Amino acid sequence: MTNWRTFRVWSAAALAAVFALAGPARGGELIADARTGCKVWNPNPQLDEAVAWSGSCDNGRAEGHGIVRWLRGGTAVETDEGEWRDGRQIGKGTQSWDSGRYDGELADGEPEGTGVLTLKTVRFEGQFQHGKPNGSGTLTVGGEVVSGTWKDGCLQGKRKASVGIPLSACR
């Protein structure tokens, strides 16, 4: 589950609200599906969160192609589809929320490599590392397009923009 499920884009205060949906995160952990007992890796666990796994289970952990539904208070808040190894989402996959989706490469359930994050009026396409833009990428907000080099979610250079972190965290 990305919390990076929390992964959201900010170019201004309006965008900052998207990341706030995730709430405070603790360290990652394996979480068991209450029905099957199969465990999946959650890089950013949240309070009152549960998981429902559809796929193969090997040695008690999600394995191969499958779908994970992340639940909070019994309500689905995210659906992840792709490949799992030893309980962790890897390779190409998707992560979808009511507010948008991520399509691209993943490692340990977070964006890692090339991907596209699409929200209602925001799109980021480019390189990710540890769930944040790192390297070249393009942010589109409404009709405005900003391309450049990103580091830890912050656009480098004169223009200010951020993805996955508050704009105030960028220097």
C-alpha positions in Angstrom: 0.0 0.0 0.0 1.4 3.2 -0.9 1.4 6.1 1.3 2.8 7.0 -0.9 -0.7 5.7 -1.0 0.1 8.8 0.3 1.8 9.5 -2.8 0.2 12.6 -4.0 1.4 15.7 -5.9 1.8 19.2 -4.6 2.5 22.3 -6.7 0.5 24.6 -4.4 -1.6 24.4 -1.3 -4.5 22.9 -3.2 -2.3 19.9 -4.0 -1.1 19.5 -0.5 -4.5 18.2 0.7 -4.1 15.1 -1.4 -1.2 13.7 0.7 -2.9 14.6 3.9 -5.3 11.7 3.2 -2.7 9.2 4.3 -2.3 10.5 7.9 0.8 9.9 10.0 2.7 6.7 9.1 4.7 4.3 11.2 7.5 2.1 9.9 6.6 -0.6 7.3 5.3 -4.0 8.3 3.8 -7.2 6.9 0.0 -7.3 7.4 -2.1 -10.5 7.3 -5.4 -10.8 5.4 -7.8 -11.8 8.2 -9.6 -14.3 5.8 -6.6 -16.1 4.3 -3.8 -15.3 6.7 -1.6 -14.4 3.7 0.7 -11.4 4.5 1.5 -8.4 2.3 4.0 -5.6 2.9 2.6 -2.3 3.9 5.4 0.4 3.6 3.2 3.0 5.5 0.8 1.4 7.9 -2.1 3.5 9.1 -4.4 3.1 12.2 -7.5 0.9 11.7 -6.1 -0.5 8.4 -6.7 -4.0 7.0 -5.8 -5.8 3.8 -7.7 -8.3 1.5 -5.4 -10.3 -0.8 -6.5 -12.1 -3.9 -3.8 -14.3 -5.3 -1.3 -17.0 -4.5 0.3 -17.3 -1.1 3.7 -19.0 -0.6 5.1 -19.5 2.9 2.4 -17.3 4.3 3.2 -14.3 2.0 1.7 -12.9 -1.2 3.4 -14.3 -4.3 2.9 -13.8 -8.0 0.2 -11.9 -9.7 -2.5 -10.6 -7.5 -4.7 -7.8 -6.2 -4.6 -6.1 -2.8 -7.4 -4.1 -1.4 -6.5 -1.8 1.5 -9.3 -1.1 3.9 -9.8 1.5 6.6 -12.8 1.0 8.9 -14.0 -1.7 6.6 -14.1 0.6 3.5 -11.7 0.1 0.6 -9.3 3.1 0.2 -6.8 1.7 -2.3 -6.5 -1.2 -4.7 -3.1 -2.4 -5.9 -2.6 -4.8 -8.8 0.6 -6.4 -10.1 3.3 -8.8 -9.0 4.3 -9.7 -5.5 7.4 -11.5 -4.2 7.8 -12.5 -0.6 4.7 -10.3 0.2 6.1 -7.1 -1.4 4.7 -5.5 -4.6 7.5 -5.3 -7.2 7.9 -4.6 -11.0 5.2 -3.0 -13.0 1.9 -2.4 -11.3 -0.9 -0.1 -10.5 -2.1 1.5 -7.3 -5.6 3.2 -7.4 -7.4 5.5 -4.9 -10.6 7.5 -5.2 -8.4 10.5 -5.9 -6.3 9.0 -8.7 -3.8 6.3 -9.5 -0.2 5.4 -10.1 0.9 3.2 -13.0 4.6 2.2 -13.3 7.5 0.5 -11.6 7.4 -0.5 -8.0 9.7 -1.8 -5.3 8.5 -2.8 -1.8 5.1 -1.3 -2.7 6.4 2.2 -3.5 7.1 3.9 -6.8 10.7 3.1 -7.9 11.7 3.7 -11.5 9.5 5.1 -14.2 5.9 5.9 -13.6 2.9 8.1 -14.0 0.8 9.5 -11.1 -2.6 10.9 -12.2 -4.9 12.7 -9.9 -8.1 14.7 -10.9 -6.3 17.8 -12.2 -2.6 16.8 -11.6 -0.3 14.5 -13.5 3.4 13.6 -12.8 5.3 11.5 -15.3 8.9 10.6 -14.7 11.4 8.9 -12.4 10.7 7.9 -8.9 13.0 6.7 -6.0 11.7 5.7 -2.6 8.2 6.8 -3.6 9.1 10.3 -4.6 10.1 12.0 -7.8 13.9 11.8 -8.3 15.5 12.5 -11.7 13.7 13.8 -14.8 10.0 14.4 -14.8 7.1 16.5 -15.9 4.3 17.9 -13.6 1.1 19.0 -15.3 -1.4 21.0 -13.1 -4.4 22.2 -15.0 -3.0 23.6 -18.2 0.4 24.4 -16.7 3.4 22.1 -17.5 6.6 22.1 -15.5 9.5 19.8 -16.6 12.8 19.4 -15.0 15.0 17.6 -12.5 13.5 16.4 -9.2 15.2 15.5 -6.0 13.3 13.9 -3.1 10.0 15.2 -4.5 11.2 18.8 -5.1 11.6 20.4 -8.5 15.2 21.7 -8.7 15.9 25.2 -10.1 14.1 28.6 -10.0 10.5 27.3 -10.1 9.0 25.7 -7.0 6.9 22.6 -7.2 6.7 19.4 -5.1 5.3 15.9 -5.4 4.6 13.8 -2.3 5.8 16.4 0.2 4.7 19.8 1.3 6.1 22.6 -0.9 7.5 24.2 2.2 9.9 21.3 2.6 11.6 22.2 -0.7 14.6 24.6 -0.6 
